[in-house]
Amino acid sequence: MGAAVRRLVYGLGRSGLGVLGYLQRHAMPAWFYDDHLTPQDAAKAQALGFQPDPDPRPGVYSQVIAAPGVPIDHPRLEALREGGAEVIGEAELVYRHSPTPLIGITGTAGKTSCTLFTAHLLRTSGIHAAAGGNIDPPLTRVVDEALDPPGVPGASPRPPEVVAVELSSFQLERVVRFRPRVAVLLMLGVDHLDRHKTLGAYHKAKLNLIQNLTAEDALVYNAKDPRILAGIAGTPAQLHPFEPADTPRETNLRAAEAATLAYAGLIHWPVSREGVRRAWDTAPTPEGRFEAFARIGDLVFIDDSIATRIDSVRMALEAAPPPVAWILGGVDKGAPVEELKPLVAQKVRLILAIGQDGPRLANPFRSLSEVVDIPAADGRAALQLAVQESLRRMPSGSVLLAPLATSFDQFKDYKERSRVFREVVRQAAPRPGAP
């Protein structure tokens, strides 16, 4: 018998508490630590039966399960690693201890939509599937959660047969043996340079998704992305390319369809492309993704609050009807905004700069488009002013919220930013029958 694993969960919040819940359900003891432990998180962790370690020392733990938000080069994590601890993340933990097959989905843009679409297409094909990971619910919960099986009225809820899991670069930094049955690579663009420092390190983290694939696994990939084509060279996995479409939604549906057919083929489940395609129309619309949701006169309002990556913003600007009023800003993630200058010159008439870094992000475009700096610190007030300025200055075209920055300076998250934007626009729209 080998020595017992002495575990530390490093970082609580949504991910760490999900890990503790998983460890409790699987009767695996652990301690927890957080650099900024809140009384609320501490109480939740202790209610699950775990105790804090106020000063975790090197040499004490053999395994550390770190939350995605904890930098991989955090000095305390480095010390624990040098003291003999293996540092992993939640995806690696679940892979090692749960038999549920996983469909791992990553990319610079489209991960959430593709994950939800894949679970939907699997379910409509009669496969008992769920979605989780970097979206709610966390992977540590969804693999154990009892769900109603598809197409079986009155059947008892049971855990999923397969989980479509969204995986961020932060999560993929910490995989070791992790091996999905189907891996999906959507695109490799530019993001999180504030965390990974270099584009090469960011892409390397993403490509960790496929490092352990075998000939018994499948790889779904964007056939038009040269970075992906270079990154997958030599993989033994069964290859399933997909062609990107003109809109993000259709691109992600194509990838989800390829993932569904690939997984069905691996388990010898009878399903046809035509049958899967029929479920496209009932696929969910994830919150905060590119959607034209309102019109005031000849001005269309488009919500793409989750567009915090330069590739997502580029696609949103390309798809938005010109001329475009672009709502930009929040907390900068280190994107090379100058890359967008030709597209801005071609399509954008007005830029509304909001949030902590909006005016600075707008600086490269001030000679190309009219820029209005919105100084309001409150997020709702900032969006109200942005909408008012758009209506005053733009007789036609589109108003696009594609912030190129995170929301945490003014909102809880991108979903709240999306909801507030839609509320503000609807309040600005004239009531039916109004003069």
N, C-alpha and C positions, 0 to 999 in steps of 0.2 A: 504494500500500500504506500502511495506517495504521501508527502506531507500535505496537510490541509491548506487550501488556498485562503490566504488572509487578504480580504478585499477592502479597498477604500473607494467610495464614490466621491469624486472630486467635482464639485459644482452641482448645485441643486437646480431650482427653477423647474421648468416643464420637463426637460430632459432628465435631470438628476432624480427628480421625484418619480418619474416614470421608471427609471432603472431600479430605484429602491422598491417600488411596487412589484416589479418583476422578480427581484431577488426574494422578496417576502413570499410571493406565490410559489416560488420554486425552492423554498426552504434553504436559501443560501445566505449565511451571515455576512455582515459587512459593517463598516463604520462610514461616517460621512464627514465631509469638510467643504466649506465654501469660503472664499476670500472675503465675501461680503454677505455673510449669512444673515438673513432676516428672521425675526422672531416667528413670522408666519410659516416660512419654509422649515425652520427648525421644529416647530410644533407638528407639522405634517409628517416630517421624517420620523420623529419620535413616536407619533401615533401608529406608524407602521412597524414599530418595534426596533428601530435602529438608534444608535447613540453617536453623538459627535466626537470627533477627535480634534481638539482645539489646536494641536500642533503636530501634524503628521510628520514623522521623522523617517529619513532614509533607512532602509534595512528592516523596517517593521512590516511592510506590506509586500506581498508577492504579486499582487495585481491591483492596478488602479484603473477605474472606469471613469474617464473624464468626459464632462459635458462638452458639446461642440463649441460652446462659447469660450472655453478655456484655451488660450493659444498653445499650440503644440510645443513652443519653445519657452513656456512659462518657467521661470527659474525654480519654483518649488517642484513642478512636475519633472524638470530635468534632474533635480536632486533625488527625487524618488526613483526615477529610472536608473540613475547611476548607482543607487542603493540596491538594485536588483529587482525592482518592480517592473512588470510588464504593463505598459500603458495602452489601453484599448478604448474603444467607444461602444455606444449602445448597439450599433449594428453588428459588431463583432461578437458581443455578448450574446445577442439573440441567436446569431448563426450557430454558435457553439452549443447552445443549450435547448434550442427548439427545433423540432423536426419539420416545421412548416416550410415548404418551398417558397422562395422569394423571387420576385421579379424586380431587380434593382434598376432604378431609373435616375439618370443624372444628365446634366447639360447646363450650359450657361443660361438658357431661357427655356421655358415650357415645361419644367419638371412637374409642377403641381398639376397642371392641366392634363399632361400625359398620364400621370399616376392615377388621377380620378377617372379619366377616360378608359384606361386599361382595366381597372377594376369593374367599371360599368360594362364594358364589352365582354369580359369574362363571365360576369353574372348573367347577362342576357344570353350567353352561350350555354348556360346551365352549369357553370363551374362556380363553386362556392368560394368567392373571392372577396377580399377586403383591401382597403387602401390605408396607408399610414406612413410614418417615418418623419421626414422633415416638415410634415403637415400634421394636423390633428386627425386622429389620435397618434401618439408616438408609437413607434414600432414595438417597443417593450410591452405596450398594452394591447395593441390590435392582434398580435399573434395568439393571445390568450382569450380574447373577447368572444363570447358566444353570440353568433348572428343568425338570423333566420336564413336558411338555405334558399336559393332561388328556385322558383317554379315548383315548390313542394308545400302546398297549403296545409297548415296545421302541423307541420313537422317541428320537432323540438329544435330550439336554437343550439348551435354548436360552433366551435372555433372554425376559422376559415381553412379551406384546403390549400390556399395559396394567398400570398399578400403581395400586392404591388406597392413597392416602397420607394418613396422619394428620398434621394440621398444627396446631401450637400457636399461641397468640397471639404467643409469642416469635419463632417462625419467620415468621409472617405480617407482623410489623412490618417485615421487610426485603425484601418482594417489590416488584418494580418492574414488570416486563412479564409476570410469571408468569400463566399462563392455563390452568387445567385444562379438559379437555373436558367433564367433569361436576363441578360444585361441589355440595357437600352441607353445608347449614347445619342443625344439629341443634337447638340452643337457644342463646339469649344470656342468660346469667344473670350471677352475680357471682363473680369469681375474680381472683386475682393483683393485688389492689389495692396490695400491697406493691411491685409492679414498675411497674404502669401508672399508679398514683396516683389516677386517676379512672375511674369506670365508663365514661364516654364514650370515653376513650382505649383502654380494653380492648375495647369493642365495635367501635371503629374498626379496630383491628388485626385482629379476627376478620373484619370485612366486607371487608378487603383481598382476601380470597379471591375475591370476585366482581367486583373493580373492572375487570378486563380482559375479561370475558366478552362474547362476540358472539352474534349470532343463530344461529351454527353450533354453539353450546355449549348445555349443559343445566344447569339449576339445580334441585336437589332441596332442599325446604325444609319446615320444620315449619309447618303451616298454622294452628297454634294459638298461635304465639309472636308477640305484637304487636311486639316489638322487631325481629324478623326481617322481619315484614311491612312495617314502616316502612323498614328498611334496604335492602330489595330493590326498592323502588319505582323504576320507570324502567329496570330492567335489560332489555337486549334478548334475554337468553337464553331458551331454551325452558323453560317452567315446569312442574315436576313436584312438586306438594305431596304431603305425607303427613300422616296423622293420628296423633298420639302415642297410645300404648296405656296400660293401667293399670300395666304393669311396664316397667322399663328395657329388659329383654332384647327384649320384643316391639316396643317402640318402635324400637329400633335395628335389628331385623330388618326392620321396615316401611321404614325409611329405606334400608337396604341393598338391599332389593328394588326400591325406586323407582330407586336409582342404577344397579342392574344393568339394569333395563328401559330406562332412559334411555340408557345407553351402548350397549346392544344396538341400540336404535333409531337412534342416530347412525351406527353402522357397518353397519346393515341386516343384523343377525344374527338368524336366526329363533329366537325364544324366546317363550314364553307366560308370563303371570303364574302360571298353574297349574303349569307346569313349574318355575318358580323357587320357588314356595311349597313344592313337595315336598322341596326341599333344606333347609328350615328346621330339620327335626329333626336333621340331621347337622351343623349349624353348631357351631363350636367354643365352648367355655366359657372365656373369657379369665380368667386368674388374677387373684384379688383383687376380682372383681366380685360384685355382690349374688347370694349363693347360700346357701340354707339347707342346711348340709352335715352337721349332726349334731343329735341329740336326746338329752338326758339327762332321763329321766322325762318331765315335761310341759313341759320347757324346750327351745325350739328355738334353735340357735346359727346366726347369720347372719354371713357374711364379706362385707364391702364395704370392704375396706382401701383401695381407690382413691378412696373417697368423701371427697375433701379439699376439695370445693367445696360451697358452701352449698346449691346446687340439687340436687346429688347426694345430700347428706345429707337434705334435705327429702324427696326421693323414697324414700330408704331408710327413713326413719322412718314415712312414710305406708304403706309396703308391709309393714313388720314387724308380726307379730301382737302385739297388746297383752296385758298390760302389757309395756313394753320396758325392758330394762336396756341403757343406751347407753354403750359404751366410746368415750371422747372424748379427743383430745389428741395432742400431737406439737409440731411447730413451726408456729405460727400464720402464716397467709398474709394476714391482714388482713380476714377475712370479717366481715360485720355479723351476729354471732351472735344479736343481739336479735330478728331477724326470725323466729327459730324458737320464740320463747316460747309463742305459742298452741298450736303443735303439740306442744311438750314438755309443756305443761300437760294436754293431752288424752291423750297416749299414753305418756309416759315416767314410770316409777315410780322408777327408780334410774339415777344417772349415775356411771360409774367414770372418774375423771379421771386420765389417765396422761401421762407425758412432760413436756417442758420447759414447755409452755404449757397443759396440760390443766386444772389448777385455775383458772387465770385465765379460760379459755374457758368453764368451768362456772359462773363467778360469776353471770351473769344468770339462771341457772336454780335457784339455791339455795333460793329461796322457793317453787319449783314442784314440785321433786322432791328426793328424798334424794340427796345427793352424797357420794361416798366418794373422797377424794384418795388416789391410789396413789403413794407417794413413791419407789418403787424406780427407780433410775437405769438399770438394765439392762432392756432391752426385754422379754426373755423372762420375767424375774422380775415385771415390771409386769403382763404379760398373765396370768401364772399367778395373781397376786393378784386381778386383776380377775375372772377366771373363778371363783375360790374364793368371792369376795364375792357374785357373782351366784348361785351355787348355794346359798349360805347364806341369802340374803335374798329370793330369787325362787322360789316354788314352781311357777310356771307362767308362760307368756308366751314372750318371746324375748330373747336376748342379742345385740345388734347391734354389731359393730365397724364404725363409720362415723366415722372420726376427726376430720374437719373440719380436718385439719392434715397437713403433710408428715411423713415418717417419719425424717428424717435425724438427729434427735437420738438415736434408739435403734436404728435399723435401717439396712441398706444402702439399701433402697427399699421401696415399698409391697408389692412381691411377697414380700420376706422377711418383712415384718410379717404378711402373709396366711398364709404357710407356718407361721410360729411360732404364730400364733393357732390354726390348725387342729391343729397338733401338741399344743398345750397342752390344748385341749378334748378331744382324743381320749385323752390321758393321764389326764384327769380322769374320763372316762366309765367306769363299771363294766364289767369284763370279762363276757362272756356266761357265765351260770351263777353269777356271784358273788352272795352274799347281799345 
